[in-house]
Each structure stands twice: as C-alpha cells, then as structure tokens.
C-alpha cells in the first residue's frame, strides 16, 4: 500500500535514475527512452526531440507531470484550465452527462439543464416539481432523469420537450440505466422498475426491502442493483426474476460495477465487496473506516472508489489488495471516472482531482466553491463536474489535450505534432499558456537540463 504524498523536489536526480521509491517504467528505477536534444539558452529552434543528451534517461512522463503540478498548484496551475462554469439555483448532486455537443445536469432547484459544451450557455431547461438528485442518462436522442416528485422523465435531448413520464410511489433518486430498449431505475418505494424506453410503459417491477437509491448496472442480460435493505440484487433483465441476492452489513447506496464476472459494490458497513456474478458468493471484501457510498469503477485491473473516511482507494481487482490511497481530508462520495489511464474524482473538500490510475500520482487538483458528491463526466480532454456551489464546472485537462494533439498529427503521411513551446526570461509558453519560469527552476537543477527540453519530453512532438 502506498500513501500518496507530493514528490520530494529537494534532492538532485542522478543521471539515468529516478528518486528511490518513485514509480518508473521499469522496476529498479532505470528508465529506458529517448534522450533530449539540448535547447541551449533562450529559445530552442526546431522540433524538441530527445536525441543528443548522452547518458541522460528521463523519468516517466507521469512523474515529471506530477512534479510540475506540485510546483504550480494554486494560481499558477497549468495542467487544468477552467473553460466555463454554469450557475444553477441550488446545490448539484446530479452527475453531468455529455452528448451531441451538450452537457446535461440536474439541480436541487428542481430543474434539468442542457448547456452548450463549448460556450457554457444554456440551451434549454426543464422544471419538475421536486429536487433532482438523479443523474441524467442520454440514449438515442432521449434524456432520462428522475425527480423527487416521484417521476422519471423522458425528454427530447435536443429541445427539452417531454416525451413521456412515469410515476413511481416514491422519490426517484436512482440514476436510470438504458439497455436493450429498456430503462431500469430504482425508487424510494423500494422497487426497481423496468420500463419501455420509447413509451414509458412498465414492463416489470421488483420489490426490495428498502429504498432503491443505488443505480442499476445491466450486463449480459442481468440487472445488478443495491437497496437500503443492505442487499445487492441480481435480476433477470427480461423478466425481473431474482437470480440471487447478496447481504452486506449496511445500506447499499453505492451502485455496482460489473467486470470480468465480478460485481463490485460498496456498503454503509464501510466495506467494498467483490461478488461472483454466477453464484452470488463473496470473493473478497475490503474494509475502510467509513461508509462506502461512492460507486466503484474498474480500469487496468484496478478498482477505484471513495469512502467517508476521506480517502480514495485503489485496489487490485482480482485480490482486493490495496495498491494506493489518497487522503483528501473530507468524505469522498463522488464516484471516480476513468479515461486513458487517468482517474478523476471529487471530494467534500470542494476539489476535483486527477490521478494516474496505476501509481496514484496526483496529476492536478481544482477547487470549486462547494463540496462535490457528483461523478465527473469526461469527454475527450474536458471534465465536467457539479458542485454544491450550485455550478457545473467545465475543466480542460491540458495534458490530455496536448497528448491527443501529438497523437492526431496532420494529413496522411505528415508528422504528428504536439504543442508549440517557447521560452523567454520570464515565461515558458506552451501553445499560448504561460508558465512562470521561476516556478520551475528547481526542475532544471534537479534534472540538469533546460526547461524547454523537459517540456518537449513531457509533451511529445512539441515544437519551439
């Protein structure tokens, strides 16, 4: 288990080595890779490659990025850029969804909003008669979302008009899941409902012993959902017939994640459970020091989830062994989202974090004005998150943006190019983004190489 802390910037790095204990691409610290082309003093001309510094072996890019951002966190933040924020009338517990150039989110002000993904301007809004804590799901041009007014609404995603609505006998806090022409959603009346996605007609319902605030997952014809009666249920998606149920020691508010024949789910008893989907038997469990309301996610053989003990955890998905954890200082009820090896998660401390999945390196953090319970929505290099400051925040992961730019390249046969990198006495400028040189001088001393060359390595294909 690794308790993630900021990397030590004090000691110089011997050439060809990374600091002891720092993750690298090879066990033992020896990192293979290209070598830098020296940039000389001032501006570097031409493409910033890594052929010329004999004997110098750079650190893993994730390590260097983490070091850069440990220096820049604060007003000089670089790796994350706010593009816009959209104000609603109350706290946001509804996790955003992005589709067809729009971002959708609900609010405690009883409204569902459609926001232009580029400008942050409102496209449309729809008002219900209750608070909205359910998260929208978008499929085939239809937006589905529940409300505390006991209804599940199906709206035209383009214009916000009502296509149909279904009334349950309790508040609809569960996030709907759309699969195979059906919508599955839970309600505080204790039922899980299966509805026809086009008409809203009820196909079947299954009664549990408590409120169903957990959101269903549908995999291979089976619906998995938790209940406040403390059980995880596996039901036939076609008929609603129970296949099995698994008892925990507390309410199951967490939504199950199913992968590789295993269902992972958290419980208010403080544990994350791994359950065999064929038999319903427990494979392993992992105990935290607080209720687990966060919903787990699986990526690269790692299961990630948060706990009310203030930590984000990363476990080996096969064994349940802890790989790393990070203490945010406040409850982590936000469910992680993963894209291209990066995990994004919020905390009740008001911050959104980005971590490298495998090693747990903190890549960046961004402070909103309120606690975060929502799951971040990732779309390309953009991260959308709702906060208890009443706003939807649109954040650009600059590192992912530059990585994608380097991978895309130009016309067929043209070389792939990363960002333009320039250096003056005061600024390092990467595609127009200014970084104060004085914030990064320790990197030159540590690695013994010019900043522009280090940045050329960090952002492959960069030109000066």
Secondary structure as a PSIPRED ss2 file (coil, helix, strand):
# PSIPRED VFORMAT (PSIPRED V4.0)

   1 X C   1.000  0.000  0.000
   2 X E   0.000  0.000  1.000
   3 X E   0.000  0.000  1.000
   4 X C   1.000  0.000  0.000
   5 X C   1.000  0.000  0.000
   6 X C   1.000  0.000  0.000
   7 X C   1.000  0.000  0.000
   8 X C   1.000  0.000  0.000
   9 X C   1.000  0.000  0.000
  10 X C   1.000  0.000  0.000
  11 X C   1.000  0.000  0.000
  12 X C   1.000  0.000  0.000
  13 X C   1.000  0.000  0.000
  14 X C   1.000  0.000  0.000
  15 X C   1.000  0.000  0.000
  16 X C   1.000  0.000  0.000
  17 X C   1.000  0.000  0.000
  18 X C   1.000  0.000  0.000
  19 X C   1.000  0.000  0.000
  20 X C   1.000  0.000  0.000
  21 X C   1.000  0.000  0.000
  22 X C   1.000  0.000  0.000
  23 X C   1.000  0.000  0.000
  24 X C   1.000  0.000  0.000
  25 X C   1.000  0.000  0.000
  26 X C   1.000  0.000  0.000
  27 X C   1.000  0.000  0.000
  28 X C   1.000  0.000  0.000
  29 X C   1.000  0.000  0.000
  30 X C   1.000  0.000  0.000
  31 X C   1.000  0.000  0.000
  32 X C   1.000  0.000  0.000
  33 X C   1.000  0.000  0.000
  34 X C   1.000  0.000  0.000
  35 X C   1.000  0.000  0.000
  36 X C   1.000  0.000  0.000
  37 X C   1.000  0.000  0.000
  38 X C   1.000  0.000  0.000
  39 X C   1.000  0.000  0.000
  40 X C   1.000  0.000  0.000
  41 X C   1.000  0.000  0.000
  42 X C   1.000  0.000  0.000
  43 X C   1.000  0.000  0.000
  44 X C   1.000  0.000  0.000
  45 X C   1.000  0.000  0.000
  46 X C   1.000  0.000  0.000
  47 X E   0.000  0.000  1.000
  48 X C   1.000  0.000  0.000
  49 X C   1.000  0.000  0.000
  50 X C   1.000  0.000  0.000
  51 X C   1.000  0.000  0.000
  52 X C   1.000  0.000  0.000
  53 X C   1.000  0.000  0.000
  54 X C   1.000  0.000  0.000
  55 X C   1.000  0.000  0.000
  56 X C   1.000  0.000  0.000
  57 X C   1.000  0.000  0.000
  58 X C   1.000  0.000  0.000
  59 X C   1.000  0.000  0.000
  60 X C   1.000  0.000  0.000
  61 X H   0.000  1.000  0.000
  62 X H   0.000  1.000  0.000
  63 X H   0.000  1.000  0.000
  64 X H   0.000  1.000  0.000
  65 X H   0.000  1.000  0.000
  66 X H   0.000  1.000  0.000
  67 X H   0.000  1.000  0.000
  68 X H   0.000  1.000  0.000
  69 X H   0.000  1.000  0.000
  70 X H   0.000  1.000  0.000
  71 X H   0.000  1.000  0.000
  72 X H   0.000  1.000  0.000
  73 X C   1.000  0.000  0.000
  74 X C   1.000  0.000  0.000
  75 X C   1.000  0.000  0.000
  76 X C   1.000  0.000  0.000
  77 X C   1.000  0.000  0.000
  78 X C   1.000  0.000  0.000
  79 X C   1.000  0.000  0.000
  80 X E   0.000  0.000  1.000
  81 X E   0.000  0.000  1.000
  82 X E   0.000  0.000  1.000
  83 X E   0.000  0.000  1.000
  84 X E   0.000  0.000  1.000
  85 X E   0.000  0.000  1.000
  86 X E   0.000  0.000  1.000
  87 X E   0.000  0.000  1.000
  88 X C   1.000  0.000  0.000
  89 X C   1.000  0.000  0.000
  90 X C   1.000  0.000  0.000
  91 X C   1.000  0.000  0.000
  92 X C   1.000  0.000  0.000
  93 X C   1.000  0.000  0.000
  94 X C   1.000  0.000  0.000
  95 X C   1.000  0.000  0.000
  96 X C   1.000  0.000  0.000
  97 X E   0.000  0.000  1.000
  98 X E   0.000  0.000  1.000
  99 X E   0.000  0.000  1.000
 100 X C   1.000  0.000  0.000
 101 X C   1.000  0.000  0.000
 102 X E   0.000  0.000  1.000
 103 X E   0.000  0.000  1.000
 104 X E   0.000  0.000  1.000
 105 X E   0.000  0.000  1.000
 106 X E   0.000  0.000  1.000
 107 X C   1.000  0.000  0.000
 108 X C   1.000  0.000  0.000
 109 X C   1.000  0.000  0.000
 110 X C   1.000  0.000  0.000
 111 X E   0.000  0.000  1.000
 112 X E   0.000  0.000  1.000
 113 X E   0.000  0.000  1.000
 114 X E   0.000  0.000  1.000
 115 X E   0.000  0.000  1.000
 116 X E   0.000  0.000  1.000
 117 X C   1.000  0.000  0.000
 118 X C   1.000  0.000  0.000
 119 X C   1.000  0.000  0.000
 120 X C   1.000  0.000  0.000
 121 X C   1.000  0.000  0.000
 122 X E   0.000  0.000  1.000
 123 X E   0.000  0.000  1.000
 124 X E   0.000  0.000  1.000
 125 X E   0.000  0.000  1.000
 126 X E   0.000  0.000  1.000
 127 X E   0.000  0.000  1.000
 128 X C   1.000  0.000  0.000
 129 X C   1.000  0.000  0.000
 130 X C   1.000  0.000  0.000
 131 X C   1.000  0.000  0.000
 132 X C   1.000  0.000  0.000
 133 X C   1.000  0.000  0.000
 134 X C   1.000  0.000  0.000
 135 X C   1.000  0.000  0.000
 136 X C   1.000  0.000  0.000
 137 X E   0.000  0.000  1.000
 138 X E   0.000  0.000  1.000
 139 X E   0.000  0.000  1.000
 140 X C   1.000  0.000  0.000
 141 X C   1.000  0.000  0.000
 142 X E   0.000  0.000  1.000
 143 X E   0.000  0.000  1.000
 144 X E   0.000  0.000  1.000
 145 X E   0.000  0.000  1.000
 146 X E   0.000  0.000  1.000
 147 X C   1.000  0.000  0.000
 148 X C   1.000  0.000  0.000
 149 X C   1.000  0.000  0.000
 150 X C   1.000  0.000  0.000
 151 X E   0.000  0.000  1.000
 152 X E   0.000  0.000  1.000
 153 X E   0.000  0.000  1.000
 154 X E   0.000  0.000  1.000
 155 X E   0.000  0.000  1.000
 156 X E   0.000  0.000  1.000
 157 X C   1.000  0.000  0.000
 158 X C   1.000  0.000  0.000
 159 X C   1.000  0.000  0.000
 160 X C   1.000  0.000  0.000
 161 X C   1.000  0.000  0.000
 162 X E   0.000  0.000  1.000
 163 X E   0.000  0.000  1.000
 164 X E   0.000  0.000  1.000
 165 X E   0.000  0.000  1.000
 166 X E   0.000  0.000  1.000
 167 X E   0.000  0.000  1.000
 168 X C   1.000  0.000  0.000
 169 X C   1.000  0.000  0.000
 170 X C   1.000  0.000  0.000
 171 X C   1.000  0.000  0.000
 172 X C   1.000  0.000  0.000
 173 X C   1.000  0.000  0.000
 174 X C   1.000  0.000  0.000
 175 X C   1.000  0.000  0.000
 176 X C   1.000  0.000  0.000
 177 X E   0.000  0.000  1.000
 178 X E   0.000  0.000  1.000
 179 X E   0.000  0.000  1.000
 180 X C   1.000  0.000  0.000
 181 X C   1.000  0.000  0.000
 182 X E   0.000  0.000  1.000
 183 X E   0.000  0.000  1.000
 184 X E   0.000  0.000  1.000
 185 X E   0.000  0.000  1.000
 186 X E   0.000  0.000  1.000
 187 X C   1.000  0.000  0.000
 188 X C   1.000  0.000  0.000
 189 X C   1.000  0.000  0.000
 190 X C   1.000  0.000  0.000
 191 X E   0.000  0.000  1.000
 192 X E   0.000  0.000  1.000
 193 X E   0.000  0.000  1.000
 194 X E   0.000  0.000  1.000
 195 X E   0.000  0.000  1.000
 196 X E   0.000  0.000  1.000
 197 X C   1.000  0.000  0.000
 198 X C   1.000  0.000  0.000
 199 X C   1.000  0.000  0.000
 200 X C   1.000  0.000  0.000
 201 X C   1.000  0.000  0.000
 202 X E   0.000  0.000  1.000
 203 X E   0.000  0.000  1.000
 204 X E   0.000  0.000  1.000
 205 X E   0.000  0.000  1.000
 206 X E   0.000  0.000  1.000
 207 X E   0.000  0.000  1.000
 208 X C   1.000  0.000  0.000
 209 X C   1.000  0.000  0.000
 210 X C   1.000  0.000  0.000
 211 X C   1.000  0.000  0.000
 212 X C   1.000  0.000  0.000
 213 X C   1.000  0.000  0.000
 214 X C   1.000  0.000  0.000
 215 X C   1.000  0.000  0.000
 216 X C   1.000  0.000  0.000
 217 X E   0.000  0.000  1.000
 218 X E   0.000  0.000  1.000
 219 X E   0.000  0.000  1.000
 220 X C   1.000  0.000  0.000
 221 X C   1.000  0.000  0.000
 222 X E   0.000  0.000  1.000
 223 X E   0.000  0.000  1.000
 224 X E   0.000  0.000  1.000
 225 X E   0.000  0.000  1.000
 226 X E   0.000  0.000  1.000
 227 X C   1.000  0.000  0.000
 228 X C   1.000  0.000  0.000
 229 X C   1.000  0.000  0.000
 230 X C   1.000  0.000  0.000
 231 X E   0.000  0.000  1.000
 232 X E   0.000  0.000  1.000
 233 X E   0.000  0.000  1.000
 234 X E   0.000  0.000  1.000
 235 X E   0.000  0.000  1.000
 236 X E   0.000  0.000  1.000
 237 X C   1.000  0.000  0.000
 238 X C   1.000  0.000  0.000
 239 X C   1.000  0.000  0.000
 240 X C   1.000  0.000  0.000
 241 X C   1.000  0.000  0.000
 242 X E   0.000  0.000  1.000
 243 X E   0.000  0.000  1.000
 244 X E   0.000  0.000  1.000
 245 X E   0.000  0.000  1.000
 246 X E   0.000  0.000  1.000
 247 X E   0.000  0.000  1.000
 248 X C   1.000  0.000  0.000
 249 X C   1.000  0.000  0.000
 250 X C   1.000  0.000  0.000
 251 X C   1.000  0.000  0.000
 252 X C   1.000  0.000  0.000
 253 X C   1.000  0.000  0.000
 254 X C   1.000  0.000  0.000
 255 X C   1.000  0.000  0.000
 256 X C   1.000  0.000  0.000
 257 X E   0.000  0.000  1.000
 258 X E   0.000  0.000  1.000
 259 X E   0.000  0.000  1.000
 260 X C   1.000  0.000  0.000
 261 X C   1.000  0.000  0.000
 262 X E   0.000  0.000  1.000
 263 X E   0.000  0.000  1.000
 264 X E   0.000  0.000  1.000
 265 X E   0.000  0.000  1.000
 266 X E   0.000  0.000  1.000
 267 X C   1.000  0.000  0.000
 268 X C   1.000  0.000  0.000
 269 X C   1.000  0.000  0.000
 270 X C   1.000  0.000  0.000
 271 X E   0.000  0.000  1.000
 272 X E   0.000  0.000  1.000
 273 X E   0.000  0.000  1.000
 274 X E   0.000  0.000  1.000
 275 X E   0.000  0.000  1.000
 276 X E   0.000  0.000  1.000
 277 X C   1.000  0.000  0.000
 278 X C   1.000  0.000  0.000
 279 X C   1.000  0.000  0.000
 280 X C   1.000  0.000  0.000
 281 X C   1.000  0.000  0.000
 282 X E   0.000  0.000  1.000
 283 X E   0.000  0.000  1.000
 284 X E   0.000  0.000  1.000
 285 X E   0.000  0.000  1.000
 286 X E   0.000  0.000  1.000
 287 X E   0.000  0.000  1.000
 288 X C   1.000  0.000  0.000
 289 X C   1.000  0.000  0.000
 290 X C   1.000  0.000  0.000
 291 X C   1.000  0.000  0.000
 292 X C   1.000  0.000  0.000
 293 X C   1.000  0.000  0.000
 294 X C   1.000  0.000  0.000
 295 X C   1.000  0.000  0.000
 296 X C   1.000  0.000  0.000
 297 X E   0.000  0.000  1.000
 298 X E   0.000  0.000  1.000
 299 X E   0.000  0.000  1.000
 300 X C   1.000  0.000  0.000
 301 X C   1.000  0.000  0.000
 302 X E   0.000  0.000  1.000
 303 X E   0.000  0.000  1.000
 304 X E   0.000  0.000  1.000
 305 X E   0.000  0.000  1.000
 306 X E   0.000  0.000  1.000
 307 X C   1.000  0.000  0.000
 308 X C   1.000  0.000  0.000
 309 X C   1.000  0.000  0.000
 310 X C   1.000  0.000  0.000
 311 X E   0.000  0.000  1.000
 312 X E   0.000  0.000  1.000
 313 X E   0.000  0.000  1.000
 314 X E   0.000  0.000  1.000
 315 X E   0.000  0.000  1.000
 316 X E   0.000  0.000  1.000
 317 X C   1.000  0.000  0.000
 318 X C   1.000  0.000  0.000
 319 X C   1.000  0.000  0.000
 320 X C   1.000  0.000  0.000
 321 X C   1.000  0.000  0.000
 322 X E   0.000  0.000  1.000
 323 X E   0.000  0.000  1.000
 324 X E   0.000  0.000  1.000
 325 X E   0.000  0.000  1.000
 326 X E   0.000  0.000  1.000
 327 X E   0.000  0.000  1.000
 328 X C   1.000  0.000  0.000
 329 X C   1.000  0.000  0.000
 330 X C   1.000  0.000  0.000
 331 X C   1.000  0.000  0.000
 332 X C   1.000  0.000  0.000
 333 X C   1.000  0.000  0.000
 334 X C   1.000  0.000  0.000
 335 X C   1.000  0.000  0.000
 336 X C   1.000  0.000  0.000
 337 X E   0.000  0.000  1.000
 338 X E   0.000  0.000  1.000
 339 X E   0.000  0.000  1.000
 340 X C   1.000  0.000  0.000
 341 X C   1.000  0.000  0.000
 342 X E   0.000  0.000  1.000
 343 X E   0.000  0.000  1.000
 344 X E   0.000  0.000  1.000
 345 X E   0.000  0.000  1.000
 346 X E   0.000  0.000  1.000
 347 X C   1.000  0.000  0.000
 348 X C   1.000  0.000  0.000
 349 X C   1.000  0.000  0.000
 350 X C   1.000  0.000  0.000
 351 X E   0.000  0.000  1.000
 352 X E   0.000  0.000  1.000
 353 X E   0.000  0.000  1.000
 354 X E   0.000  0.000  1.000
 355 X E   0.000  0.000  1.000
 356 X E   0.000  0.000  1.000
 357 X C   1.000  0.000  0.000
 358 X C   1.000  0.000  0.000
 359 X C   1.000  0.000  0.000
 360 X C   1.000  0.000  0.000
 361 X C   1.000  0.000  0.000
 362 X E   0.000  0.000  1.000
 363 X E   0.000  0.000  1.000
 364 X E   0.000  0.000  1.000
 365 X E   0.000  0.000  1.000
 366 X E   0.000  0.000  1.000
 367 X E   0.000  0.000  1.000
 368 X C   1.000  0.000  0.000
 369 X C   1.000  0.000  0.000
 370 X C   1.000  0.000  0.000
 371 X C   1.000  0.000  0.000
 372 X C   1.000  0.000  0.000
 373 X C   1.000  0.000  0.000
 374 X C   1.000  0.000  0.000
 375 X C   1.000  0.000  0.000
 376 X C   1.000  0.000  0.000
 377 X E   0.000  0.000  1.000
 378 X E   0.000  0.000  1.000
 379 X E   0.000  0.000  1.000
 380 X C   1.000  0.000  0.000
 381 X C   1.000  0.000  0.000
 382 X E   0.000  0.000  1.000
 383 X E   0.000  0.000  1.000
 384 X E   0.000  0.000  1.000
 385 X E   0.000  0.000  1.000
 386 X E   0.000  0.000  1.000
 387 X C   1.000  0.000  0.000
 388 X C   1.000  0.000  0.000
 389 X C   1.000  0.000  0.000
 390 X C   1.000  0.000  0.000
 391 X E   0.000  0.000  1.000
 392 X E   0.000  0.000  1.000
 393 X E   0.000  0.000  1.000
 394 X E   0.000  0.000  1.000
 395 X E   0.000  0.000  1.000
 396 X E   0.000  0.000  1.000
 397 X E   0.000  0.000  1.000
 398 X H   0.000  1.000  0.000
 399 X H   0.000  1.000  0.000
 400 X H   0.000  1.000  0.000
 401 X H   0.000  1.000  0.000
 402 X H   0.000  1.000  0.000
 403 X H   0.000  1.000  0.000
 404 X H   0.000  1.000  0.000
 405 X H   0.000  1.000  0.000
 406 X H   0.000  1.000  0.000
 407 X H   0.000  1.000  0.000
 408 X H   0.000  1.000  0.000
 409 X C   1.000  0.000  0.000
 410 X C   1.000  0.000  0.000
 411 X C   1.000  0.000  0.000
 412 X C   1.000  0.000  0.000
 413 X C   1.000  0.000  0.000
 414 X C   1.000  0.000  0.000
 415 X C   1.000  0.000  0.000
 416 X C   1.000  0.000  0.000
 417 X C   1.000  0.000  0.000
 418 X C   1.000  0.000  0.000
 419 X C   1.000  0.000  0.000
 420 X E   0.000  0.000  1.000
 421 X E   0.000  0.000  1.000
 422 X E   0.000  0.000  1.000
 423 X E   0.000  0.000  1.000
 424 X C   1.000  0.000  0.000
 425 X C   1.000  0.000  0.000
 426 X C   1.000  0.000  0.000
 427 X E   0.000  0.000  1.000
 428 X E   0.000  0.000  1.000
 429 X E   0.000  0.000  1.000
 430 X E   0.000  0.000  1.000
 431 X C   1.000  0.000  0.000
 432 X C   1.000  0.000  0.000
 433 X E   0.000  0.000  1.000
 434 X E   0.000  0.000  1.000
 435 X E   0.000  0.000  1.000
 436 X E   0.000  0.000  1.000
 437 X H   0.000  1.000  0.000
 438 X H   0.000  1.000  0.000
 439 X H   0.000  1.000  0.000
 440 X C   1.000  0.000  0.000
 441 X H   0.000  1.000  0.000
 442 X H   0.000  1.000  0.000
 443 X H   0.000  1.000  0.000
 444 X H   0.000  1.000  0.000
 445 X H   0.000  1.000  0.000
 446 X H   0.000  1.000  0.000
 447 X H   0.000  1.000  0.000
 448 X C   1.000  0.000  0.000
 449 X C   1.000  0.000  0.000
 450 X C   1.000  0.000  0.000
 451 X H   0.000  1.000  0.000
 452 X H   0.000  1.000  0.000
 453 X H   0.000  1.000  0.000
 454 X H   0.000  1.000  0.000
 455 X H   0.000  1.000  0.000
 456 X H   0.000  1.000  0.000
 457 X H   0.000  1.000  0.000
 458 X H   0.000  1.000  0.000
 459 X C   1.000  0.000  0.000
 460 X C   1.000  0.000  0.000
 461 X C   1.000  0.000  0.000
 462 X C   1.000  0.000  0.000
 463 X E   0.000  0.000  1.000
 464 X C   1.000  0.000  0.000
